[in-house]
Amino acid sequence: MSNKRELDRPAITQILEEAGVDPSGEVTELTEGTYNTVYRIGSDLILKVSPDPDAPVLSHEHDLIHTEALFYQAARGKAPVPEVIHSGDDYLLMTALPGTTMQGVPDDERAVLQRELGGIVSTLHEVTGSAFGYPQKGLVATWSGAFLSMVDDVLADASRFAVELPRPAEQLRQLVLSRLDLLDEVQTPRLIHFDLWDGNILVEDGRITGLIDGERAFWGDPVAEFASLTLFRSAPDADLLAGYGELELGETLVLYRVYLYLIMLVEGTPRGYEGPDREAMVNLILRHLNKDLDRL
């Protein structure tokens, strides 16, 4: 089962015509994604369509199309991201970037790419905003306030979708409450992608050519970026950190990773994931989530 929504050819044609794009090109659905529906239009464009508005989603997953467009527009010139061509309430038309995902890169070729990625992410974090949090949820003045709200939302989602958590929700919330002063040391809202796993990083000819799927972006602590960059690992790659430059990583990284694991644990229920693959993923998430909880 999936919340993904498909468009027929007339609907795609209408979007392309509204964008001033020739609608006669070949349309191919790209099936790798798990949330939105994505089409390649000819060789140069990508059309992303959000799930049905009546589909069950997490609290922060409303209006993600506009957040993704905002991320690309803010990041242009700082990181290799698509150019927004046209957008609507439930779709985004953008340029296609060259390359394939970093998932297939052999270990002996990763060091140079990790160092380059670190530099790109560091430059991305030069983009600053006026306040903290998810754009689609409304921004607030402090990072502690924004992050506590983010955690509250995913804990409420766990209750709403009857997802069993490894610890009581109030105990998980207390992990944030006890670190509000530490979170408030973050004074500058920076642009955070927050979904930089290998599948969202494009490479070609030994270089990074794109950061894609920016819909999970928010304004926050640059350390939070390393939650996805250290997914299912305890520490960042040394070459990645060398490329990024000076950044103090402490227990807040573990806290942000706990938040990410909670999202991954809960989101499978409204998306209808099931079967042996889902069970294996849940077990993997819980194993690493519990390790990080023990660190806090």
C-alpha positions in Angstrom: 0.0 0.0 0.0 1.2 3.6 -0.7 -0.1 7.1 -0.4 1.5 8.0 -3.8 -0.8 9.6 -6.3 -0.5 9.1 -10.0 -1.5 11.7 -12.7 -2.8 10.8 -16.1 -1.3 12.2 -19.2 -3.9 15.0 -19.7 -3.2 16.2 -16.1 0.5 16.3 -16.8 0.0 18.0 -20.1 -2.0 20.7 -18.3 0.7 21.3 -15.8 3.4 21.6 -18.5 1.3 24.0 -20.5 0.7 26.2 -17.5 4.5 26.3 -17.0 5.1 27.2 -20.7 6.8 23.8 -21.4 6.2 21.8 -24.5 4.0 18.9 -23.4 4.9 16.5 -26.2 8.0 15.0 -24.6 8.2 11.5 -23.2 6.9 11.0 -19.7 8.5 8.3 -17.5 7.5 7.6 -13.9 10.5 7.2 -11.5 9.6 4.7 -8.9 12.4 4.9 -6.4 10.6 7.4 -4.1 8.4 6.4 -1.3 6.3 9.5 -0.6 5.7 11.7 -3.7 5.1 10.6 -7.2 7.9 11.6 -9.6 8.0 11.9 -13.4 10.9 12.6 -15.7 9.7 14.9 -18.5 11.9 14.4 -21.6 15.5 14.5 -20.5 15.6 17.9 -18.8 12.8 18.2 -16.3 11.4 16.5 -13.2 7.8 16.7 -12.1 7.0 15.9 -8.5 3.4 15.3 -7.3 2.5 15.3 -3.6 0.3 12.5 -2.1 -3.5 12.8 -2.1 -4.5 15.6 0.3 -6.8 13.1 2.1 -4.0 10.6 2.7 -2.8 10.1 6.3 0.6 11.9 6.9 2.7 13.0 9.8 2.0 16.4 11.4 4.9 18.1 9.7 4.2 16.5 6.3 1.7 19.1 5.0 2.6 21.4 2.2 6.0 19.8 1.7 6.0 20.7 -2.0 6.3 24.4 -1.1 9.0 23.7 1.4 11.0 21.8 -1.2 10.6 24.7 -3.6 11.8 27.1 -0.9 14.8 24.9 -0.2 15.9 24.9 -3.8 15.4 28.6 -4.2 17.3 29.4 -1.0 20.2 26.9 -1.8 20.8 27.9 -5.4 24.3 29.2 -5.8 25.4 27.5 -2.6 24.8 23.8 -3.5 24.0 21.8 -6.6 20.2 21.7 -6.5 17.5 21.7 -9.1 16.1 25.0 -10.5 12.4 25.5 -9.8 10.6 26.0 -13.1 7.0 26.1 -11.9 5.0 25.0 -8.8 1.4 24.7 -7.7 -0.4 23.6 -4.6 0.5 19.9 -5.1 3.3 19.7 -7.6 6.7 21.0 -8.4 8.4 21.2 -11.8 12.1 21.5 -11.7 15.3 20.9 -13.8 16.7 17.3 -13.8 20.3 17.0 -12.5 22.9 14.7 -14.0 24.2 11.6 -12.2 23.1 8.6 -10.2 22.6 8.2 -6.5 25.6 7.8 -4.2 24.2 4.4 -3.1 26.1 2.5 -5.8 29.5 4.2 -5.2 32.2 1.6 -4.1 33.9 2.1 -0.8 37.3 2.9 -2.4 35.8 5.8 -4.3 33.9 7.4 -1.4 36.6 9.3 0.4 37.0 12.1 -2.2 33.2 12.3 -2.5 32.7 12.5 1.2 35.2 15.4 1.5 33.5 17.2 -1.4 30.1 16.6 0.2 31.4 18.1 3.5 32.4 21.3 1.7 29.0 21.5 -0.1 27.1 21.1 3.1 29.3 23.7 4.9 28.5 26.2 2.1 24.8 25.3 2.2 24.8 26.2 5.9 25.9 29.7 5.0 22.3 30.3 4.0 20.5 31.8 7.0 16.9 32.6 7.8 14.9 34.9 10.1 13.6 32.2 12.6 13.7 28.5 13.3 11.6 25.5 12.4 9.8 23.9 9.5 8.5 26.6 7.0 5.2 24.8 6.5 4.6 24.7 10.3 5.4 28.3 11.0 8.7 29.7 12.3 9.6 30.6 15.9 12.2 32.7 17.6 14.3 30.0 19.3 15.8 26.7 18.2 14.8 25.1 21.5 11.1 26.1 20.9 11.2 24.9 17.3 12.9 21.5 18.1 10.6 20.8 21.1 7.6 21.4 18.8 9.1 19.0 16.2 9.5 16.3 18.8 6.1 16.9 20.3 4.6 16.5 16.8 6.2 13.1 16.1 5.3 11.8 19.6 1.7 12.9 19.0 1.8 11.1 15.6 3.0 7.9 17.3 -0.1 8.1 19.5 -2.4 9.0 16.7 -1.2 6.1 14.5 -0.8 3.7 17.5 2.9 3.1 17.0 4.6 1.6 19.9 7.6 3.6 21.1 10.7 2.1 22.9 10.2 4.4 25.8 7.3 6.4 27.2 6.5 9.6 25.2 7.0 11.8 28.3 10.4 10.3 28.9 11.4 11.0 25.3 10.1 14.6 25.6 12.2 15.1 28.7 15.3 14.4 26.7 14.6 17.7 25.0 13.4 19.6 28.0 16.6 18.8 29.9 18.7 20.3 27.1 16.8 23.5 26.3 19.8 25.7 27.4 22.1 23.6 25.2 19.7 24.0 22.2 19.4 27.7 22.8 23.1 28.1 22.2 22.1 27.9 18.5 21.4 31.6 17.7 21.4 31.6 13.9 18.8 29.7 11.9 20.6 27.9 9.0 19.2 26.0 6.1 19.1 22.3 6.8 18.3 19.6 4.2 17.8 16.9 6.9 17.5 14.0 4.4 21.1 13.7 3.1 21.3 9.9 2.9 23.1 8.4 -0.2 19.8 8.1 -2.1 19.4 11.9 -2.2 23.0 12.7 -3.3 23.8 12.5 -7.0 27.2 11.8 -8.4 28.8 11.6 -11.9 32.4 11.2 -13.0 33.7 11.2 -9.5 32.0 14.4 -8.5 28.8 15.3 -6.6 26.3 16.7 -9.0 23.2 17.2 -6.9 21.4 17.3 -3.6 17.7 16.4 -4.2 14.5 15.8 -2.3 14.7 18.9 -0.1 11.2 18.6 1.2 12.3 17.8 4.7 14.2 21.0 5.1 14.0 23.4 8.0 15.8 26.3 9.6 17.9 25.2 12.5 21.2 23.9 14.0 23.8 22.8 11.4 24.7 19.9 13.7 21.2 18.5 12.9 22.3 17.9 9.3 24.6 15.2 10.5 21.6 13.1 11.7 21.0 11.8 8.2 24.6 11.9 7.3 25.3 9.5 10.2 22.2 7.4 9.8 22.7 3.9 11.3 26.2 4.9 12.4 27.5 6.5 15.6 29.9 9.0 14.2 30.4 11.1 11.0 32.8 10.0 8.3 36.3 11.5 8.9 36.5 12.8 5.3 33.1 14.3 5.5 34.1 16.3 8.6 37.4 17.3 7.1 35.5 18.7 4.1 33.0 20.5 6.3 35.5 22.2 8.5 35.2 23.3 12.1 32.0 22.1 13.8 31.5 20.9 17.4 29.5 17.7 17.5 28.2 16.7 20.9 25.2 15.1 22.4 22.8 17.3 20.4 23.8 15.1 17.3 22.5 12.1 19.2 19.3 14.0 20.1 18.7 14.9 16.5 19.3 11.4 15.4 16.8 10.1 17.9 14.3 12.5 16.4 15.0 11.2 12.9 14.7 7.6 14.0 11.3 8.4 15.6 10.1 9.8 12.3 11.3 6.7 10.5 9.6 4.5 13.0 6.2 6.3 12.9 6.0 7.2 9.2 5.6 3.6 8.0 2.2 3.2 9.5 0.4 6.1 7.7 2.3 5.1 4.5 1.0 1.6 4.8 4.4 -0.2 4.8 4.1 -3.8 5.7 5.7 -7.2 5.2 9.1 -8.7 5.9 11.1 -5.7 4.5 9.2 -3.3 6.8 9.7 -5.6 9.8 13.4 -5.7 9.1 13.6 -1.9 8.8 11.7 -1.4 12.1 14.1 -3.8 13.8 17.1 -1.9 12.4 15.6 1.5 13.4 14.8 0.3 16.9 18.3 -1.1 17.4 20.0 2.2 16.6 17.3 4.3 18.3 17.8 2.4 21.5 21.6 2.7 21.2 21.3 6.5 20.9 18.8 6.7 23.7 21.3 4.9 25.9 23.8 7.6 25.1 21.7 10.4 26.3 
